[in-house]
Amino acid sequence: MAISFIASVANSSAEVVLSVTEKGLPNGTVRWSVRASGREIVRRLVISPPGSGPRKELEWHWNLKCDPTWISFSMPSTSIIDGRASHGWTTITTRFPANKPPETMIRVPGKIIHSPTAAAEGVTVDLSAMWFVKEQPKPGASASFYAFDILNLKWQQVDRVYVGRQGVKGLVGEVNVVRETRDGVDWTFYLDDHGEPYLIESGDTRMVRQ
């Protein structure tokens, strides 16, 4: 399940639980939370598939200039080392030190792998992270940048535009509508005034706040 989210900043921690459907069928939940401090912005997702599938955890960190500082992905896993099973977590962490190439480290049970990571080919600052927090964007406001896909260890081009406030069937009152294209895939976000999602749609994927 591909996931794309706007990083909005709140004065305190917040959590939204989204029910996910694919082609109209239930496909688990996503727990989405964001927090901000005097040093950084942190967004965290916990993806729980239906049934007994392993949950996945993703975390993004930005400084207050909206530069990415590090991203991580974790899930339970098992490795076979010297013929023995080692249980634990696989964690992929990519750091973005200032004026240096990114650094990726993959930890699997019993083993650490360092993976070369290329720098982005363009701007990585995501100014839309401050929409609905430091500023109320005006209709037509846009942001274009490169975001790192921690699951595939590659950069994705993101183009995002704020459409404006609209009434949406099934939602109470007007909501903020943001459209995004990420690596050629279109997403539409329906957000409250804090930038937290009521509804997210992309193709056959639909995520609805519980």
C-alpha positions in Angstrom: 0.0 0.0 0.0 1.6 3.2 -1.1 1.1 6.1 1.2 1.7 9.8 0.7 1.0 12.5 3.4 1.3 16.2 3.8 3.5 17.0 6.9 1.5 19.5 8.9 2.8 20.9 12.2 0.7 21.2 15.3 1.4 23.0 18.6 1.0 19.6 20.3 0.9 16.0 19.4 -2.1 14.9 17.4 -3.2 11.5 16.1 -5.7 10.6 13.4 -6.8 7.0 12.7 -7.7 6.3 9.0 -9.6 3.3 7.8 -8.2 2.1 4.5 -10.0 0.5 1.6 -8.6 -0.8 -1.8 -11.2 -1.2 -4.6 -13.9 -0.9 -1.9 -12.5 -3.7 0.3 -11.1 -3.1 3.8 -7.4 -3.0 3.9 -6.4 -2.2 7.5 -5.7 1.1 9.2 -3.2 3.9 9.3 -2.4 5.7 12.6 -1.0 9.2 11.6 0.5 11.5 14.2 2.6 14.7 14.0 4.4 16.8 16.6 6.6 19.9 16.5 9.2 21.2 18.9 11.6 24.1 19.0 14.0 22.0 16.9 12.1 19.8 14.5 8.9 18.5 12.9 8.2 14.8 13.2 5.5 12.8 11.4 4.9 9.1 12.2 2.7 6.5 10.5 1.8 3.1 11.8 0.3 0.9 9.0 -1.7 -2.1 10.2 -2.7 -4.5 7.5 -5.8 -6.6 7.8 -5.5 -10.0 9.5 -2.2 -11.0 11.1 0.1 -9.2 8.6 3.1 -7.3 10.2 2.6 -3.7 11.0 4.9 -1.1 9.4 6.2 2.0 11.1 7.5 5.1 9.2 8.9 8.3 10.7 10.0 11.5 9.0 12.0 14.3 10.6 12.5 17.9 9.3 14.2 20.9 10.8 12.2 24.1 11.2 13.4 25.3 7.7 11.6 22.2 6.3 14.8 20.4 5.3 14.6 16.7 5.8 17.0 15.5 8.5 16.3 11.7 8.7 13.7 9.1 7.7 13.1 5.6 9.1 11.1 2.5 8.3 10.6 -0.5 10.6 8.8 -3.8 10.6 9.1 -7.2 12.4 11.3 -9.7 10.5 13.3 -12.8 10.7 16.9 -13.4 9.3 18.7 -16.6 8.8 22.4 -16.3 10.0 24.7 -19.3 10.1 21.7 -21.6 9.7 19.9 -20.1 12.7 16.7 -17.9 12.7 17.1 -14.5 14.3 13.9 -12.7 15.1 13.5 -9.0 15.6 13.0 -5.8 13.5 14.3 -4.6 10.2 14.9 -0.9 10.4 16.0 1.3 7.5 17.3 4.7 8.4 18.4 7.4 5.9 20.1 10.6 7.3 20.6 13.8 5.4 23.6 15.6 6.9 24.1 19.2 5.8 26.4 19.6 2.8 27.0 15.8 2.6 25.6 12.9 0.7 22.7 11.0 2.4 23.6 8.0 4.5 21.4 4.8 4.6 21.8 2.1 7.2 19.8 -1.1 7.1 19.5 -3.1 10.3 18.2 -6.7 10.1 18.2 -9.1 13.0 21.9 -9.9 13.6 23.3 -7.8 10.8 23.9 -4.1 9.7 24.2 -3.1 6.1 25.4 0.3 4.8 23.8 1.3 1.5 25.2 4.0 -0.8 22.5 6.7 -1.3 22.5 9.4 -4.0 21.7 13.0 -3.4 18.5 14.5 -4.8 18.7 16.1 -8.2 16.8 19.2 -7.0 15.3 21.0 -4.1 14.3 18.9 -1.1 12.8 21.7 1.1 9.1 21.1 1.5 7.6 24.6 2.2 4.1 23.2 2.2 4.9 21.5 5.5 4.0 24.9 7.1 0.6 25.2 5.4 -2.2 25.6 7.9 0.3 26.2 10.7 2.5 29.3 10.1 0.4 30.4 7.2 -3.0 29.8 5.6 -2.1 29.2 2.0 -4.0 31.0 -0.7 -5.8 29.1 -3.4 -3.3 28.3 -6.1 -0.3 28.1 -3.7 2.1 25.4 -4.8 5.3 23.6 -3.8 7.6 21.4 -5.9 10.4 19.4 -4.3 12.1 16.0 -4.1 11.1 13.6 -1.3 13.0 10.4 -0.4 11.1 7.1 -0.7 12.5 5.1 2.2 10.8 1.9 1.0 12.5 1.9 -2.3 15.6 4.0 -1.4 15.0 6.5 -4.2 14.0 10.2 -4.7 10.5 11.1 -5.9 9.4 14.4 -7.5 6.5 15.9 -5.7 4.2 18.7 -7.0 1.6 19.9 -4.6 -1.1 22.6 -5.0 -3.7 24.1 -2.5 -7.0 24.2 -4.3 -8.9 26.0 -1.6 -11.8 25.4 0.8 -14.7 23.4 -0.6 -17.7 21.5 0.5 -17.2 17.8 -0.1 -20.0 15.1 -0.1 -19.9 13.1 3.0 -17.9 15.6 5.1 -19.4 18.3 7.3 -18.7 21.9 6.3 -15.9 23.1 4.1 -12.5 21.5 4.1 -9.1 22.3 2.7 -8.4 20.5 -0.6 -4.8 19.8 -1.6 -3.9 17.9 -4.8 -0.5 16.2 -5.2 1.4 14.3 -7.9 4.1 12.1 -6.5 6.2 10.1 -9.0 3.3 10.3 -11.5 0.7 9.1 -9.0 -2.1 11.6 -8.2 -3.4 12.1 -4.6 -6.2 14.3 -3.2 -6.2 15.3 0.5 -9.2 16.7 2.3 -7.9 18.4 5.5 -9.2 20.2 8.5 -7.8 23.6 9.5 -4.9 22.0 11.3 -3.8 20.1 8.1 -5.0 16.8 9.5 -6.8 14.5 7.0 -10.5 13.7 7.0 -10.1 11.8 3.7 -7.3 10.8 1.3 -7.9 9.4 -2.2 -5.7 8.0 -4.9 -7.0 5.7 -7.6 -8.7 2.7 -5.9 -7.2 3.7 -2.5 -9.4 5.6 0.0 -8.5 6.5 3.6 -11.3 7.9 5.8 -10.9 9.3 9.3 -12.6 7.1 11.9 
